[in-house]
């Protein structure tokens, strides 16, 4: 069950449920769902589409692992797509689930790190304890595959081409390197590759376009292609004018491209859409402070401090601002 006031952040597009529709379901429960993660985020939902992106990335699944570790260390609750659907009441939890995480590790010999990643990307019936007996069967199969050279990412990618995960408990799973496909898992001694992904048909071409555009924009931003990223975020905002994260990200890109006036406009737009967006207040303060607008910068920093009393950066910047202005009293 989703608790009122919870703030969910989606990392990567969701494979099973369009974000626009998911956000509507979350809002009905008096909570929030946004793309990306901010300081207000309490739960992070990892989209399974990250798996496909990682398959062609130079760093493989490493970026996913680093992001998972960072969010866990920040104290946020990590949620899989199926776990998210269960919280929304759109997917039933399997019955007869009683195994603890440690019990599953002990009985399957699956490494804890692999168990956690496979759980987060829905390679089991449950995305966390209590696990089911079917999950134990799957864990033993996955442990065998990993011992043969498979990675958790290759397993998760192949599993989601098979339909319901529980159906794999009665199958013989084999590493595809025996059949010229080291990145795939095969059924029944290589006679067929896992195929036929099961998805919720609840989206539209517009949903697909928005998710693809946002992913492209994030990639361009990460690579420092600020103008290109800003243009892509602009297209996202045209499709979904209420997306505060897209406005904020575009503002950051515009600032990086030296387009300060446009950046200020989009920071203000992000704040209008989400008045509690503390990072937008903070970044806008930095932008106007760089332009010598001390009074405006002070107001924005004070607002950021009021919104998040645990946020140390605006406190430091305000102290520096006052020092530079000669206000030492």
C-alpha positions, -999 to 999 in steps of 0.1 A, spaced: 0 0 0 12 35 -9 14 58 21 0 94 15 28 119 11 53 94 -3 74 107 -32 83 81 -59 111 88 -84 113 67 -115 148 59 -128 145 48 -164 112 44 -183 89 17 -170 85 -14 -192 52 -26 -178 33 7 -172 35 41 -188 47 67 -164 19 91 -172 -8 65 -161 13 54 -132 15 90 -119 -23 93 -121 -27 62 -100 -2 74 -74 -19 108 -72 -52 91 -64 -35 78 -33 -23 113 -23 13 106 -32 36 117 -60 55 100 -89 82 119 -108 109 111 -133 143 111 -116 153 116 -80 153 147 -59 159 153 -22 122 148 -15 122 114 -31 114 86 -6 111 56 -29 130 49 -61 114 27 -88 139 12 -112 124 8 -147 132 -25 -164 140 -7 -197 174 1 -181 183 -35 -187 180 -31 -225 200 1 -224 228 -15 -204 231 -44 -228 245 -20 -255 263 4 -231 301 4 -229 300 0 -191 274 -28 -193 254 -32 -161 279 -12 -140 260 21 -143 229 4 -129 248 -12 -100 264 22 -91 230 40 -92 214 13 -71 242 16 -45 240 54 -45 202 54 -39 205 27 -12 232 46 6 211 78 5 185 59 25 158 57 -1 136 26 -4 142 8 -37 112 -7 -55 110 -29 -86 84 -24 -113 63 -53 -100 67 -42 -65 54 -8 -75 24 -24 -92 17 -43 -60 18 -11 -40 -8 3 -64 -29 -28 -60 -26 -37 -97 -6 -69 -92 -13 -96 -66 14 -109 -44 21 -147 -47 6 -168 -19 26 -190 5 55 -166 7 75 -172 39 112 -173 31 135 -146 44 163 -131 23 190 -148 43 172 -182 41 170 -178 3 207 -170 1 217 -200 24 196 -225 5 204 -214 -30 241 -203 -27 231 -172 -47 253 -142 -38 235 -115 -18 244 -88 -44 230 -109 -73 199 -117 -53 192 -80 -47 197 -70 -83 176 -99 -97 149 -90 -72 150 -53 -81 145 -63 -118 117 -88 -111 135 -120 -119 116 -136 -90 79 -138 -80 86 -114 -52 108 -83 -53 118 -88 -16 111 -109 14 91 -129 22 101 -149 -9 81 -179 -22 92 -215 -27 92 -209 -64 117 -181 -58 140 -206 -41 138 -229 -71 146 -199 -94 174 -187 -71 191 -222 -74 188 -221 -112 202 -185 -113 231 -195 -90 239 -223 -114 239 -200 -144 261 -174 -126 285 -202 -117 287 -210 -154 296 -175 -163 263 -156 -166 257 -122 -151 227 -111 -132 219 -86 -160 220 -113 -187 196 -134 -166 172 -106 -160 172 -95 -196 164 -130 -208 139 -138 -181 117 -109 -191 113 -123 -226 97 -154 -212 63 -143 -198 55 -150 -161 86 -156 -141 70 -185 -122 67 -205 -154 105 -209 -155 105 -231 -123 97 -262 -144 122 -254 -172 158 -262 -177 178 -230 -181 212 -229 -198 238 -203 -206 236 -192 -242 274 -193 -247 269 -230 -256 248 -218 -286 267 -187 -297 247 -163 -275 266 -155 -243 242 -127 -235 211 -149 -234 196 -177 -214 181 -207 -232 154 -231 -223 156 -269 -224 191 -276 -236 191 -248 -262 161 -257 -282 145 -223 -277 156 -189 -263 134 -172 -238 111 -150 -259 78 -132 -260 78 -104 -234 46 -99 -214 37 -62 -211 7 -42 -200 -10 -27 -231 -20 5 -214 1 30 -232 0 50 -264 26 60 -290 29 94 -273 39 76 -240 66 57 -259 79 89 -276 80 108 -242 100 80 -225 124 77 -254 129 114 -256 136 117 -219 161 89 -220 179 105 -249 179 139 -231 194 123 -200 221 106 -221 230 139 -238 231 157 -205 254 131 -190 277 135 -219 278 173 -217 259 180 -249 240 208 -232 223 224 -262 211 191 -276 199 179 -242 180 212 -237 162 208 -271 152 172 -262 139 183 -228 119 210 -245 102 184 -266 94 164 -234 79 195 -219 58 201 -251 43 166 -246 39 169 -208 38 205 -198 34 195 -161 67 178 -158 88 198 -133 118 175 -136 120 181 -173 119 218 -168 146 216 -140 168 194 -161 164 217 -191 174 247 -169 205 229 -158 215 222 -194 208 258 -205 229 271 -176 257 247 -187 254 261 -222 257 297 -210 221 306 -217 214 321 -182 181 340 -190 165 309 -204 178 288 -175 162 312 -150 129 310 -168 129 272 -167 140 271 -130 110 294 -123 88 271 -143 99 240 -124 92 259 -91 57 269 -104 49 233 -112 64 220 -79 68 247 -52 85 222 -29 113 215 -55 142 225 -32 169 218 -58 152 242 -82 152 270 -56 188 263 -48 200 263 -84 181 294 -92 197 311 -62 231 301 -76 222 314 -111 210 348 -99 238 351 -74 263 347 -103 246 376 -119 251 398 -88 214 397 -77 222 393 -41 187 400 -27 171 375 -50 197 349 -43 192 354 -6 155 349 -8 158 317 -29 184 302 -5 162 310 25 133 293 7 154 262 1 165 262 37 128 264 49 118 236 26 145 212 37 162 219 70 186 190 65 200 205 33 234 219 42 243 234 8 220 264 9 231 272 45 268 273 33 260 293 2 239 318 22 268 323 46 292 328 17 268 352 1 265 373 33 303 372 37 309 384 2 284 411 7 301 423 39 273 413 62 293 399 90 271 407 119 
